[in-house]
């Protein structure tokens, strides 16, 4: 069965929310080990930046792989 557009949207939103939480949680736990001390507000802002970069990376990779898929389909003899 194919995933509906609504469920794809819900999955994408959940992925971003979970990724943001993981980024902020990781920063809070790991930064002090390296001597970096930041406020919660700074961690939240950095988490937002990392999340935006992750979304852009994910989108770019999806487009690259879609281009590869289309190119390989067009290279096959019909």
PDB file of N, H, CA, C and O in Angstrom:
ATOM      1  N   UNK A   1       0.832  -1.174   0.000  1.00  0.00           N
ATOM      2  CA  UNK A   1       0.000   0.000   0.000  1.00  0.00           C
ATOM      3  C   UNK A   1       0.884   1.247   0.000  1.00  0.00           C
ATOM      4  O   UNK A   1       1.917   1.273   0.669  1.00  0.00           O
ATOM      5  N   UNK A   2       0.492   2.259  -0.732  1.00  0.00           N
ATOM      6  H   UNK A   2      -0.347   2.237  -1.275  1.00  0.00           H
ATOM      7  CA  UNK A   2       1.223   3.499  -0.857  1.00  0.00           C
ATOM      8  C   UNK A   2       0.899   4.435   0.312  1.00  0.00           C
ATOM      9  O   UNK A   2      -0.233   4.452   0.795  1.00  0.00           O
ATOM     10  N   UNK A   3       1.885   5.211   0.769  1.00  0.00           N
ATOM     11  H   UNK A   3       2.805   5.197   0.377  1.00  0.00           H
ATOM     12  CA  UNK A   3       1.659   6.158   1.854  1.00  0.00           C
ATOM     13  C   UNK A   3       0.924   7.386   1.319  1.00  0.00           C
ATOM     14  O   UNK A   3       1.266   7.906   0.257  1.00  0.00           O
ATOM     15  N   UNK A   4      -0.081   7.845   2.056  1.00  0.00           N
ATOM     16  H   UNK A   4      -0.358   7.423   2.919  1.00  0.00           H
ATOM     17  CA  UNK A   4      -0.833   9.027   1.629  1.00  0.00           C
ATOM     18  C   UNK A   4       0.034  10.277   1.792  1.00  0.00           C
ATOM     19  O   UNK A   4       1.025  10.268   2.522  1.00  0.00           O
ATOM     20  N   UNK A   5      -0.350  11.337   1.109  1.00  0.00           N
ATOM     21  H   UNK A   5      -1.155  11.344   0.516  1.00  0.00           H
ATOM     22  CA  UNK A   5       0.383  12.598   1.222  1.00  0.00           C
ATOM     23  C   UNK A   5       0.313  13.139   2.640  1.00  0.00           C
ATOM     24  O   UNK A   5       1.293  13.678   3.154  1.00  0.00           O
ATOM     25  N   UNK A   6      -0.849  12.993   3.273  1.00  0.00           N
ATOM     26  H   UNK A   6      -1.645  12.555   2.856  1.00  0.00           H
ATOM     27  CA  UNK A   6      -0.999  13.471   4.648  1.00  0.00           C
ATOM     28  C   UNK A   6      -0.039  12.737   5.577  1.00  0.00           C
ATOM     29  O   UNK A   6       0.624  13.358   6.407  1.00  0.00           O
ATOM     30  N   UNK A   7       0.036  11.412   5.437  1.00  0.00           N
ATOM     31  H   UNK A   7      -0.503  10.907   4.763  1.00  0.00           H
ATOM     32  CA  UNK A   7       0.945  10.651   6.291  1.00  0.00           C
ATOM     33  C   UNK A   7       2.402  10.977   5.980  1.00  0.00           C
ATOM     34  O   UNK A   7       3.239  10.968   6.884  1.00  0.00           O
ATOM     35  N   UNK A   8       2.719  11.263   4.726  1.00  0.00           N
ATOM     36  H   UNK A   8       2.039  11.271   3.992  1.00  0.00           H
ATOM     37  CA  UNK A   8       4.082  11.683   4.375  1.00  0.00           C
ATOM     38  C   UNK A   8       4.414  13.003   5.060  1.00  0.00           C
ATOM     39  O   UNK A   8       5.522  13.181   5.567  1.00  0.00           O
ATOM     40  N   UNK A   9       3.457  13.928   5.076  1.00  0.00           N
ATOM     41  H   UNK A   9       2.557  13.784   4.665  1.00  0.00           H
ATOM     42  CA  UNK A   9       3.658  15.213   5.740  1.00  0.00           C
ATOM     43  C   UNK A   9       3.841  15.018   7.240  1.00  0.00           C
ATOM     44  O   UNK A   9       4.741  15.610   7.836  1.00  0.00           O
ATOM     45  N   UNK A  10       3.001  14.197   7.851  1.00  0.00           N
ATOM     46  H   UNK A  10       2.270  13.716   7.367  1.00  0.00           H
ATOM     47  CA  UNK A  10       3.104  13.922   9.280  1.00  0.00           C
ATOM     48  C   UNK A  10       4.456  13.289   9.610  1.00  0.00           C
ATOM     49  O   UNK A  10       5.089  13.648  10.603  1.00  0.00           O
ATOM     50  N   UNK A  11       4.892  12.351   8.777  1.00  0.00           N
ATOM     51  H   UNK A  11       4.378  12.060   7.970  1.00  0.00           H
ATOM     52  CA  UNK A  11       6.199  11.711   8.985  1.00  0.00           C
ATOM     53  C   UNK A  11       7.323  12.729   8.893  1.00  0.00           C
ATOM     54  O   UNK A  11       8.238  12.717   9.716  1.00  0.00           O
ATOM     55  N   UNK A  12       7.266  13.611   7.898  1.00  0.00           N
ATOM     56  H   UNK A  12       6.523  13.621   7.229  1.00  0.00           H
ATOM     57  CA  UNK A  12       8.315  14.619   7.719  1.00  0.00           C
ATOM     58  C   UNK A  12       8.361  15.572   8.916  1.00  0.00           C
ATOM     59  O   UNK A  12       9.444  15.913   9.391  1.00  0.00           O
ATOM     60  N   UNK A  13       7.210  15.997   9.400  1.00  0.00           N
ATOM     61  H   UNK A  13       6.330  15.719   9.014  1.00  0.00           H
ATOM     62  CA  UNK A  13       7.158  16.894  10.556  1.00  0.00           C
ATOM     63  C   UNK A  13       7.705  16.186  11.791  1.00  0.00           C
ATOM     64  O   UNK A  13       8.488  16.767  12.543  1.00  0.00           O
ATOM     65  N   UNK A  14       7.301  14.940  12.004  1.00  0.00           N
ATOM     66  H   UNK A  14       6.665  14.468  11.393  1.00  0.00           H
ATOM     67  CA  UNK A  14       7.799  14.170  13.148  1.00  0.00           C
ATOM     68  C   UNK A  14       9.313  14.027  13.074  1.00  0.00           C
ATOM     69  O   UNK A  14       9.998  14.141  14.090  1.00  0.00           O
ATOM     70  N   UNK A  15       9.838  13.778  11.883  1.00  0.00           N
ATOM     71  H   UNK A  15       9.281  13.684  11.057  1.00  0.00           H
ATOM     72  CA  UNK A  15      11.279  13.632  11.691  1.00  0.00           C
ATOM     73  C   UNK A  15      12.006  14.915  12.086  1.00  0.00           C
ATOM     74  O   UNK A  15      13.040  14.861  12.752  1.00  0.00           O
ATOM     75  N   UNK A  16      11.475  16.060  11.683  1.00  0.00           N
ATOM     76  H   UNK A  16      10.635  16.103  11.142  1.00  0.00           H
ATOM     77  CA  UNK A  16      12.103  17.345  12.005  1.00  0.00           C
ATOM     78  C   UNK A  16      12.028  17.614  13.506  1.00  0.00           C
ATOM     79  O   UNK A  16      13.014  18.043  14.106  1.00  0.00           O
ATOM     80  N   UNK A  17      10.883  17.370  14.111  1.00  0.00           N
ATOM     81  H   UNK A  17      10.082  17.022  13.623  1.00  0.00           H
ATOM     82  CA  UNK A  17      10.717  17.613  15.556  1.00  0.00           C
ATOM     83  C   UNK A  17      11.656  16.719  16.366  1.00  0.00           C
ATOM     84  O   UNK A  17      12.319  17.191  17.290  1.00  0.00           O
ATOM     85  N   UNK A  18      11.713  15.448  16.026  1.00  0.00           N
ATOM     86  H   UNK A  18      11.175  15.066  15.276  1.00  0.00           H
ATOM     87  CA  UNK A  18      12.593  14.519  16.738  1.00  0.00           C
ATOM     88  C   UNK A  18      14.057  14.908  16.512  1.00  0.00           C
ATOM     89  O   UNK A  18      14.853  14.894  17.451  1.00  0.00           O
ATOM     90  N   UNK A  19      14.411  15.253  15.284  1.00  0.00           N
ATOM     91  H   UNK A  19      13.764  15.265  14.521  1.00  0.00           H
ATOM     92  CA  UNK A  19      15.782  15.669  14.980  1.00  0.00           C
ATOM     93  C   UNK A  19      16.193  16.893  15.774  1.00  0.00           C
ATOM     94  O   UNK A  19      17.320  16.968  16.263  1.00  0.00           O
ATOM     95  N   UNK A  20      15.291  17.851  15.907  1.00  0.00           N
ATOM     96  H   UNK A  20      14.375  17.790  15.510  1.00  0.00           H
ATOM     97  CA  UNK A  20      15.563  19.057  16.687  1.00  0.00           C
ATOM     98  C   UNK A  20      15.804  18.692  18.150  1.00  0.00           C
ATOM     99  O   UNK A  20      16.751  19.175  18.771  1.00  0.00           O
ATOM    100  N   UNK A  21      14.950  17.844  18.687  1.00  0.00           N
ATOM    101  H   UNK A  21      14.181  17.451  18.182  1.00  0.00           H
ATOM    102  CA  UNK A  21      15.115  17.411  20.075  1.00  0.00           C
ATOM    103  C   UNK A  21      16.423  16.675  20.299  1.00  0.00           C
ATOM    104  O   UNK A  21      17.099  16.887  21.306  1.00  0.00           O
ATOM    105  N   UNK A  22      16.779  15.812  19.362  1.00  0.00           N
ATOM    106  H   UNK A  22      16.231  15.640  18.543  1.00  0.00           H
ATOM    107  CA  UNK A  22      18.043  15.068  19.465  1.00  0.00           C
ATOM    108  C   UNK A  22      19.229  16.031  19.395  1.00  0.00           C
ATOM    109  O   UNK A  22      20.191  15.886  20.149  1.00  0.00           O
ATOM    110  N   UNK A  23      19.165  17.008  18.497  1.00  0.00           N
ATOM    111  H   UNK A  23      18.383  17.126  17.884  1.00  0.00           H
ATOM    112  CA  UNK A  23      20.261  17.977  18.363  1.00  0.00           C
ATOM    113  C   UNK A  23      20.450  18.765  19.654  1.00  0.00           C
ATOM    114  O   UNK A  23      21.568  18.889  20.152  1.00  0.00           O
ATOM    115  N   UNK A  24      19.371  19.291  20.187  1.00  0.00           N
ATOM    116  H   UNK A  24      18.462  19.191  19.782  1.00  0.00           H
ATOM    117  CA  UNK A  24      19.471  20.092  21.413  1.00  0.00           C
ATOM    118  C   UNK A  24      19.922  19.219  22.591  1.00  0.00           C
ATOM    119  O   UNK A  24      20.793  19.618  23.363  1.00  0.00           O
ATOM    120  N   UNK A  25      19.336  18.046  22.723  1.00  0.00           N
ATOM    121  H   UNK A  25      18.628  17.721  22.096  1.00  0.00           H
ATOM    122  CA  UNK A  25      19.734  17.151  23.813  1.00  0.00           C
ATOM    123  C   UNK A  25      21.198  16.759  23.735  1.00  0.00           C
ATOM    124  O   UNK A  25      21.896  16.718  24.748  1.00  0.00           O
ATOM    125  N   UNK A  26      21.656  16.472  22.532  1.00  0.00           N
ATOM    126  H   UNK A  26      21.090  16.505  21.709  1.00  0.00           H
ATOM    127  CA  UNK A  26      23.061  16.104  22.339  1.00  0.00           C
ATOM    128  C   UNK A  26      23.975  17.267  22.707  1.00  0.00           C
ATOM    129  O   UNK A  26      24.995  17.071  23.367  1.00  0.00           O
ATOM    130  N   UNK A  27      23.618  18.464  22.286  1.00  0.00           N
ATOM    131  H   UNK A  27      22.789  18.623  21.750  1.00  0.00           H
ATOM    132  CA  UNK A  27      24.427  19.640  22.621  1.00  0.00           C
ATOM    133  C   UNK A  27      24.517  19.821  24.129  1.00  0.00           C
ATOM    134  O   UNK A  27      25.599  20.067  24.662  1.00  0.00           O
ATOM    135  N   UNK A  28      23.390  19.701  24.818  1.00  0.00           N
ATOM    136  H   UNK A  28      22.511  19.502  24.385  1.00  0.00           H
ATOM    137  CA  UNK A  28      23.364  19.893  26.266  1.00  0.00           C
ATOM    138  C   UNK A  28      24.269  18.865  26.956  1.00  0.00           C
ATOM    139  O   UNK A  28      24.946  19.188  27.931  1.00  0.00           O
ATOM    140  N   UNK A  29      24.278  17.645  26.455  1.00  0.00           N
ATOM    141  H   UNK A  29      23.727  17.382  25.662  1.00  0.00           H
ATOM    142  CA  UNK A  29      25.090  16.595  27.069  1.00  0.00           C
ATOM    143  C   UNK A  29      26.556  16.644  26.667  1.00  0.00           C
ATOM    144  O   UNK A  29      27.430  16.392  27.496  1.00  0.00           O
ATOM    145  N   UNK A  30      26.838  16.962  25.419  1.00  0.00           N
ATOM    146  H   UNK A  30      26.127  17.167  24.745  1.00  0.00           H
ATOM    147  CA  UNK A  30      28.197  16.844  24.879  1.00  0.00           C
ATOM    148  C   UNK A  30      29.024  18.117  25.012  1.00  0.00           C
ATOM    149  O   UNK A  30      30.222  18.042  25.287  1.00  0.00           O
ATOM    150  N   UNK A  31      28.418  19.273  24.825  1.00  0.00           N
ATOM    151  H   UNK A  31      27.445  19.334  24.602  1.00  0.00           H
ATOM    152  CA  UNK A  31      29.194  20.517  24.861  1.00  0.00           C
ATOM    153  C   UNK A  31      30.032  20.660  26.132  1.00  0.00           C
ATOM    154  O   UNK A  31      31.208  21.009  26.033  1.00  0.00           O
ATOM    155  N   UNK A  32      29.473  20.404  27.332  1.00  0.00           N
ATOM    156  H   UNK A  32      28.517  20.121  27.411  1.00  0.00           H
ATOM    157  CA  UNK A  32      30.296  20.555  28.545  1.00  0.00           C
ATOM    158  C   UNK A  32      31.520  19.633  28.580  1.00  0.00           C
ATOM    159  O   UNK A  32      32.539  19.980  29.178  1.00  0.00           O
ATOM    160  N   UNK A  33      31.426  18.481  27.953  1.00  0.00           N
ATOM    161  H   UNK A  33      30.598  18.199  27.468  1.00  0.00           H
ATOM    162  CA  UNK A  33      32.573  17.565  27.906  1.00  0.00           C
ATOM    163  C   UNK A  33      33.751  18.218  27.194  1.00  0.00           C
ATOM    164  O   UNK A  33      34.910  17.954  27.513  1.00  0.00           O
ATOM    165  N   UNK A  34      33.434  19.088  26.209  1.00  0.00           N
ATOM    166  H   UNK A  34      32.492  19.303  25.950  1.00  0.00           H
ATOM    167  CA  UNK A  34      34.479  19.779  25.453  1.00  0.00           C
ATOM    168  C   UNK A  34      34.748  21.191  25.976  1.00  0.00           C
ATOM    169  O   UNK A  34      35.421  21.989  25.323  1.00  0.00           O
ATOM    170  N   UNK A  35      34.215  21.483  27.159  1.00  0.00           N
ATOM    171  H   UNK A  35      33.668  20.835  27.689  1.00  0.00           H
ATOM    172  CA  UNK A  35      34.470  22.791  27.769  1.00  0.00           C
ATOM    173  C   UNK A  35      33.628  23.909  27.199  1.00  0.00           C
ATOM    174  O   UNK A  35      33.936  25.082  27.410  1.00  0.00           O
ATOM    175  N   UNK A  36      32.573  23.572  26.483  1.00  0.00           N
ATOM    176  H   UNK A  36      32.323  22.619  26.312  1.00  0.00           H
ATOM    177  CA  UNK A  36      31.682  24.591  25.918  1.00  0.00           C
ATOM    178  C   UNK A  36      30.462  24.726  26.820  1.00  0.00           C
ATOM    179  O   UNK A  36      29.748  23.755  27.067  1.00  0.00           O
ATOM    180  N   UNK A  37      30.237  25.927  27.302  1.00  0.00           N
ATOM    181  H   UNK A  37      30.817  26.716  27.101  1.00  0.00           H
ATOM    182  CA  UNK A  37      29.114  26.154  28.206  1.00  0.00           C
ATOM    183  C   UNK A  37      28.161  27.153  27.562  1.00  0.00           C
ATOM    184  O   UNK A  37      28.515  28.310  27.331  1.00  0.00           O
ATOM    185  N   UNK A  38      26.972  26.699  27.280  1.00  0.00           N
ATOM    186  H   UNK A  38      26.684  25.760  27.467  1.00  0.00           H
ATOM    187  CA  UNK A  38      25.977  27.521  26.605  1.00  0.00           C
ATOM    188  C   UNK A  38      24.685  27.538  27.410  1.00  0.00           C
ATOM    189  O   UNK A  38      24.416  26.645  28.213  1.00  0.00           O
ATOM    190  N   UNK A  39      23.899  28.571  27.175  1.00  0.00           N
ATOM    191  H   UNK A  39      24.116  29.296  26.522  1.00  0.00           H
ATOM    192  CA  UNK A  39      22.593  28.655  27.827  1.00  0.00           C
ATOM    193  C   UNK A  39      21.596  27.796  27.058  1.00  0.00           C
ATOM    194  O   UNK A  39      21.861  27.378  25.931  1.00  0.00           O
ATOM    195  N   UNK A  40      20.452  27.539  27.677  1.00  0.00           N
ATOM    196  H   UNK A  40      20.236  27.878  28.593  1.00  0.00           H
ATOM    197  CA  UNK A  40      19.400  26.792  26.992  1.00  0.00           C
ATOM    198  C   UNK A  40      18.956  27.531  25.737  1.00  0.00           C
ATOM    199  O   UNK A  40      18.721  26.907  24.702  1.00  0.00           O
ATOM    200  N   UNK A  41      18.840  28.846  25.816  1.00  0.00           N
ATOM    201  H   UNK A  41      19.031  29.353  26.656  1.00  0.00           H
ATOM    202  CA  UNK A  41      18.424  29.638  24.651  1.00  0.00           C
ATOM    203  C   UNK A  41      19.426  29.472  23.497  1.00  0.00           C
ATOM    204  O   UNK A  41      19.028  29.333  22.341  1.00  0.00           O
ATOM    205  N   UNK A  42      20.713  29.488  23.816  1.00  0.00           N
ATOM    206  H   UNK A  42      21.036  29.602  24.756  1.00  0.00           H
ATOM    207  CA  UNK A  42      21.729  29.290  22.779  1.00  0.00           C
ATOM    208  C   UNK A  42      21.629  27.897  22.182  1.00  0.00           C
ATOM    209  O   UNK A  42      21.754  27.729  20.969  1.00  0.00           O
ATOM    210  N   UNK A  43      21.403  26.897  23.028  1.00  0.00           N
ATOM    211  H   UNK A  43      21.301  27.033  24.014  1.00  0.00           H
ATOM    212  CA  UNK A  43      21.251  25.530  22.527  1.00  0.00           C
ATOM    213  C   UNK A  43      20.036  25.411  21.616  1.00  0.00           C
ATOM    214  O   UNK A  43      20.096  24.740  20.585  1.00  0.00           O
ATOM    215  N   UNK A  44      18.947  26.049  21.983  1.00  0.00           N
ATOM    216  H   UNK A  44      18.898  26.594  22.820  1.00  0.00           H
ATOM    217  CA  UNK A  44      17.737  26.007  21.154  1.00  0.00           C
ATOM    218  C   UNK A  44      17.985  26.671  19.797  1.00  0.00           C
ATOM    219  O   UNK A  44      17.543  26.165  18.766  1.00  0.00           O
ATOM    220  N   UNK A  45      18.690  27.802  19.800  1.00  0.00           N
ATOM    221  H   UNK A  45      19.048  28.214  20.638  1.00  0.00           H
ATOM    222  CA  UNK A  45      18.993  28.496  18.538  1.00  0.00           C
ATOM    223  C   UNK A  45      19.928  27.663  17.658  1.00  0.00           C
ATOM    224  O   UNK A  45      19.709  27.542  16.453  1.00  0.00           O
ATOM    225  N   UNK A  46      20.965  27.095  18.263  1.00  0.00           N
ATOM    226  H   UNK A  46      21.144  27.194  19.242  1.00  0.00           H
ATOM    227  CA  UNK A  46      21.885  26.248  17.489  1.00  0.00           C
ATOM    228  C   UNK A  46      21.164  25.018  16.957  1.00  0.00           C
ATOM    229  O   UNK A  46      21.403  24.603  15.823  1.00  0.00           O
ATOM    230  N   UNK A  47      20.295  24.438  17.754  1.00  0.00           N
ATOM    231  H   UNK A  47      20.101  24.775  18.676  1.00  0.00           H
ATOM    232  CA  UNK A  47      19.501  23.294  17.305  1.00  0.00           C
ATOM    233  C   UNK A  47      18.649  23.657  16.100  1.00  0.00           C
ATOM    234  O   UNK A  47      18.494  22.853  15.181  1.00  0.00           O
ATOM    235  N   UNK A  48      18.097  24.864  16.100  1.00  0.00           N
ATOM    236  H   UNK A  48      18.223  25.517  16.847  1.00  0.00           H
ATOM    237  CA  UNK A  48      17.294  25.320  14.960  1.00  0.00           C
ATOM    238  C   UNK A  48      18.149  25.434  13.704  1.00  0.00           C
ATOM    239  O   UNK A  48      17.719  25.040  12.620  1.00  0.00           O
ATOM    240  N   UNK A  49      19.357  25.971  13.845  1.00  0.00           N
ATOM    241  H   UNK A  49      19.707  26.291  14.726  1.00  0.00           H
ATOM    242  CA  UNK A  49      20.261  26.092  12.695  1.00  0.00           C
ATOM    243  C   UNK A  49      20.620  24.709  12.164  1.00  0.00           C
ATOM    244  O   UNK A  49      20.561  24.468  10.958  1.00  0.00           O
ATOM    245  N   UNK A  50      20.995  23.796  13.070  1.00  0.00           N
ATOM    246  H   UNK A  50      21.043  23.991  14.049  1.00  0.00           H
ATOM    247  CA  UNK A  50      21.339  22.437  12.653  1.00  0.00           C
ATOM    248  C   UNK A  50      20.157  21.751  11.971  1.00  0.00           C
ATOM    249  O   UNK A  50      20.337  21.003  11.010  1.00  0.00           O
ATOM    250  N   UNK A  51      18.959  22.007  12.466  1.00  0.00           N
ATOM    251  H   UNK A  51      18.813  22.615  13.247  1.00  0.00           H
ATOM    252  CA  UNK A  51      17.764  21.417  11.872  1.00  0.00           C
ATOM    253  C   UNK A  51      17.541  21.943  10.463  1.00  0.00           C
ATOM    254  O   UNK A  51      17.232  21.168   9.558  1.00  0.00           O
ATOM    255  N   UNK A  52      17.691  23.240  10.263  1.00  0.00           N
ATOM    256  H   UNK A  52      17.942  23.869  10.998  1.00  0.00           H
ATOM    257  CA  UNK A  52      17.527  23.814   8.916  1.00  0.00           C
ATOM    258  C   UNK A  52      18.566  23.261   7.952  1.00  0.00           C
ATOM    259  O   UNK A  52      18.251  22.948   6.804  1.00  0.00           O
ATOM    260  N   UNK A  53      19.808  23.141   8.420  1.00  0.00           N
ATOM    261  H   UNK A  53      20.064  23.396   9.352  1.00  0.00           H
ATOM    262  CA  UNK A  53      20.867  22.563   7.577  1.00  0.00           C
ATOM    263  C   UNK A  53      20.523  21.114   7.237  1.00  0.00           C
ATOM    264  O   UNK A  53      20.723  20.684   6.101  1.00  0.00           O
ATOM    265  N   UNK A  54      20.016  20.371   8.192  1.00  0.00           N
ATOM    266  H   UNK A  54      19.853  20.720   9.115  1.00  0.00           H
ATOM    267  CA  UNK A  54      19.649  18.977   7.966  1.00  0.00           C
ATOM    268  C   UNK A  54      18.519  18.851   6.939  1.00  0.00           C
ATOM    269  O   UNK A  54      18.549  17.964   6.086  1.00  0.00           O
ATOM    270  N   UNK A  55      17.536  19.730   7.023  1.00  0.00           N
ATOM    271  H   UNK A  55      17.512  20.451   7.716  1.00  0.00           H
ATOM    272  CA  UNK A  55      16.432  19.715   6.059  1.00  0.00           C
ATOM    273  C   UNK A  55      16.966  19.999   4.663  1.00  0.00           C
ATOM    274  O   UNK A  55      16.602  19.316   3.706  1.00  0.00           O
ATOM    275  N   UNK A  56      17.826  21.001   4.542  1.00  0.00           N
ATOM    276  H   UNK A  56      18.121  21.557   5.319  1.00  0.00           H
ATOM    277  CA  UNK A  56      18.400  21.342   3.230  1.00  0.00           C
ATOM    278  C   UNK A  56      19.220  20.176   2.680  1.00  0.00           C
ATOM    279  O   UNK A  56      19.127  19.852   1.496  1.00  0.00           O
ATOM    280  N   UNK A  57      20.021  19.549   3.540  1.00  0.00           N
ATOM    281  H   UNK A  57      20.096  19.813   4.502  1.00  0.00           H
ATOM    282  CA  UNK A  57      20.828  18.399   3.112  1.00  0.00           C
ATOM    283  C   UNK A  57      19.950  17.245   2.652  1.00  0.00           C
ATOM    284  O   UNK A  57      20.204  16.638   1.612  1.00  0.00           O
ATOM    285  N   UNK A  58      18.931  16.952   3.421  1.00  0.00           N
ATOM    286  H   UNK A  58      18.726  17.446   4.265  1.00  0.00           H
ATOM    287  CA  UNK A  58      18.025  15.864   3.084  1.00  0.00           C
ATOM    288  C   UNK A  58      17.323  16.127   1.753  1.00  0.00           C
ATOM    289  O   UNK A  58      17.204  15.229   0.919  1.00  0.00           O
ATOM    290  N   UNK A  59      16.862  17.357   1.561  1.00  0.00           N
ATOM    291  H   UNK A  59      16.959  18.086   2.238  1.00  0.00           H
ATOM    292  CA  UNK A  59      16.194  17.722   0.309  1.00  0.00           C
ATOM    293  C   UNK A  59      17.143  17.581  -0.875  1.00  0.00           C
ATOM    294  O   UNK A  59      16.777  17.020  -1.908  1.00  0.00           O
ATOM    295  N   UNK A  60      18.368  18.095  -0.722  1.00  0.00           N
ATOM    296  H   UNK A  60      18.665  18.551   0.117  1.00  0.00           H
ATOM    297  CA  UNK A  60      19.346  18.032  -1.819  1.00  0.00           C
ATOM    298  C   UNK A  60      19.661  16.580  -2.183  1.00  0.00           C
ATOM    299  O   UNK A  60      19.724  16.235  -3.363  1.00  0.00           O
ATOM    300  N   UNK A  61      19.857  15.737  -1.178  1.00  0.00           N
ATOM    301  H   UNK A  61      19.806  16.018  -0.220  1.00  0.00           H
ATOM    302  CA  UNK A  61      20.148  14.331  -1.456  1.00  0.00           C
ATOM    303  C   UNK A  61      18.968  13.632  -2.136  1.00  0.00           C
ATOM    304  O   UNK A  61      19.158  12.811  -3.033  1.00  0.00           O
ATOM    305  N   UNK A  62      17.758  13.961  -1.705  1.00  0.00           N
ATOM    306  H   UNK A  62      17.603  14.628  -0.976  1.00  0.00           H
ATOM    307  CA  UNK A  62      16.578  13.374  -2.344  1.00  0.00           C
ATOM    308  C   UNK A  62      16.520  13.725  -3.821  1.00  0.00           C
ATOM    309  O   UNK A  62      16.221  12.879  -4.664  1.00  0.00           O
ATOM    310  N   UNK A  63      16.810  14.983  -4.122  1.00  0.00           N
ATOM    311  H   UNK A  63      17.053  15.671  -3.438  1.00  0.00           H
ATOM    312  CA  UNK A  63      16.764  15.442  -5.513  1.00  0.00           C
ATOM    313  C   UNK A  63      17.868  14.776  -6.334  1.00  0.00           C
ATOM    314  O   UNK A  63      17.642  14.412  -7.487  1.00  0.00           O
ATOM    315  N   UNK A  64      19.064  14.612  -5.751  1.00  0.00           N
ATOM    316  H   UNK A  64      19.247  14.908  -4.814  1.00  0.00           H
ATOM    317  CA  UNK A  64      20.165  13.939  -6.452  1.00  0.00           C
ATOM    318  C   UNK A  64      19.776  12.489  -6.764  1.00  0.00           C
ATOM    319  O   UNK A  64      19.955  12.024  -7.890  1.00  0.00           O
ATOM    320  N   UNK A  65      19.252  11.791  -5.777  1.00  0.00           N
ATOM    321  H   UNK A  65      19.106  12.169  -4.863  1.00  0.00           H
ATOM    322  CA  UNK A  65      18.885  10.392  -6.001  1.00  0.00           C
ATOM    323  C   UNK A  65      17.711  10.260  -6.967  1.00  0.00           C
ATOM    324  O   UNK A  65      17.636   9.291  -7.723  1.00  0.00           O
ATOM    325  N   UNK A  66      16.805  11.217  -6.946  1.00  0.00           N
ATOM    326  H   UNK A  66      16.866  12.004  -6.332  1.00  0.00           H
ATOM    327  CA  UNK A  66      15.701  11.189  -7.918  1.00  0.00           C
ATOM    328  C   UNK A  66      16.244  11.411  -9.328  1.00  0.00           C
ATOM    329  O   UNK A  66      15.793  10.768 -10.275  1.00  0.00           O
ATOM    330  N   UNK A  67      17.210  12.319  -9.469  1.00  0.00           N
ATOM    331  H   UNK A  67      17.577  12.841  -8.699  1.00  0.00           H
ATOM    332  CA  UNK A  67      17.828  12.552 -10.773  1.00  0.00           C
ATOM    333  C   UNK A  67      18.550  11.293 -11.260  1.00  0.00           C
ATOM    334  O   UNK A  67      18.485  10.954 -12.442  1.00  0.00           O
ATOM    335  N   UNK A  68      19.228  10.613 -10.359  1.00  0.00           N
ATOM    336  H   UNK A  68      19.281  10.888  -9.400  1.00  0.00           H
ATOM    337  CA  UNK A  68      19.907   9.362 -10.722  1.00  0.00           C
ATOM    338  C   UNK A  68      18.881   8.322 -11.165  1.00  0.00           C
ATOM    339  O   UNK A  68      19.084   7.620 -12.155  1.00  0.00           O
ATOM    340  N   UNK A  69      17.770   8.230 -10.415  1.00  0.00           N
ATOM    341  H   UNK A  69      17.605   8.800  -9.610  1.00  0.00           H
ATOM    342  CA  UNK A  69      16.725   7.265 -10.762  1.00  0.00           C
ATOM    343  C   UNK A  69      16.142   7.557 -12.136  1.00  0.00           C
ATOM    344  O   UNK A  69      15.956   6.640 -12.937  1.00  0.00           O
ATOM    345  N   UNK A  70      15.855   8.809 -12.417  1.00  0.00           N
ATOM    346  H   UNK A  70      16.006   9.554 -11.767  1.00  0.00           H
ATOM    347  CA  UNK A  70      15.289   9.189 -13.713  1.00  0.00           C
ATOM    348  C   UNK A  70      16.294   8.933 -14.829  1.00  0.00           C
ATOM    349  O   UNK A  70      15.932   8.423 -15.889  1.00  0.00           O
ATOM    350  N   UNK A  71      17.560   9.288 -14.593  1.00  0.00           N
ATOM    351  H   UNK A  71      17.855   9.702 -13.732  1.00  0.00           H
ATOM    352  CA  UNK A  71      18.595   9.068 -15.608  1.00  0.00           C
ATOM    353  C   UNK A  71      18.772   7.582 -15.895  1.00  0.00           C
ATOM    354  O   UNK A  71      18.942   7.192 -17.050  1.00  0.00           O
ATOM    355  N   UNK A  72      18.734   6.756 -14.863  1.00  0.00           N
ATOM    356  H   UNK A  72      18.595   7.074 -13.925  1.00  0.00           H
ATOM    357  CA  UNK A  72      18.913   5.322 -15.096  1.00  0.00           C
ATOM    358  C   UNK A  72      17.705   4.737 -15.824  1.00  0.00           C
ATOM    359  O   UNK A  72      17.850   3.802 -16.610  1.00  0.00           O
ATOM    360  N   UNK A  73      16.538   5.269 -15.573  1.00  0.00           N
ATOM    361  H   UNK A  73      16.419   6.029 -14.934  1.00  0.00           H
ATOM    362  CA  UNK A  73      15.347   4.811 -16.279  1.00  0.00           C
ATOM    363  C   UNK A  73      15.422   5.199 -17.758  1.00  0.00           C
ATOM    364  O   UNK A  73      15.016   4.432 -18.631  1.00  0.00           O
ATOM    365  N   UNK A  74      15.942   6.393 -18.028  1.00  0.00           N
ATOM    366  H   UNK A  74      16.271   7.017 -17.319  1.00  0.00           H
ATOM    367  CA  UNK A  74      16.032   6.863 -19.412  1.00  0.00           C
ATOM    368  C   UNK A  74      17.139   6.161 -20.195  1.00  0.00           C
ATOM    369  O   UNK A  74      17.099   6.128 -21.425  1.00  0.00           O
ATOM    370  N   UNK A  75      18.125   5.599 -19.496  1.00  0.00           N
ATOM    371  H   UNK A  75      18.158   5.626 -18.497  1.00  0.00           H
ATOM    372  CA  UNK A  75      19.234   4.904 -20.163  1.00  0.00           C
ATOM    373  C   UNK A  75      18.858   3.481 -20.568  1.00  0.00           C
ATOM    374  O   UNK A  75      19.537   2.879 -21.400  1.00  0.00           O
ATOM    375  N   UNK A  76      17.789   2.936 -19.992  1.00  0.00           N
ATOM    376  H   UNK A  76      17.238   3.425 -19.316  1.00  0.00           H
ATOM    377  CA  UNK A  76      17.385   1.573 -20.336  1.00  0.00           C
ATOM    378  C   UNK A  76      16.738   1.526 -21.708  1.00  0.00           C
ATOM    379  O   UNK A  76      15.961   2.408 -22.074  1.00  0.00           O
ATOM    380  N   UNK A  77      17.067   0.490 -22.458  1.00  0.00           N
ATOM    381  H   UNK A  77      17.698  -0.227 -22.160  1.00  0.00           H
ATOM    382  CA  UNK A  77      16.416   0.351 -23.768  1.00  0.00           C
ATOM    383  C   UNK A  77      14.933   0.013 -23.588  1.00  0.00           C
ATOM    384  O   UNK A  77      14.556  -0.723 -22.676  1.00  0.00           O
ATOM    385  N   UNK A  78      14.122   0.552 -24.453  1.00  0.00           N
ATOM    386  H   UNK A  78      14.428   1.150 -25.194  1.00  0.00           H
ATOM    387  CA  UNK A  78      12.676   0.285 -24.367  1.00  0.00           C
ATOM    388  C   UNK A  78      12.236  -0.742 -25.355  1.00  0.00           C
ATOM    389  O   UNK A  78      11.053  -1.078 -25.411  1.00  0.00           O
TER     390      UNK A  78
END
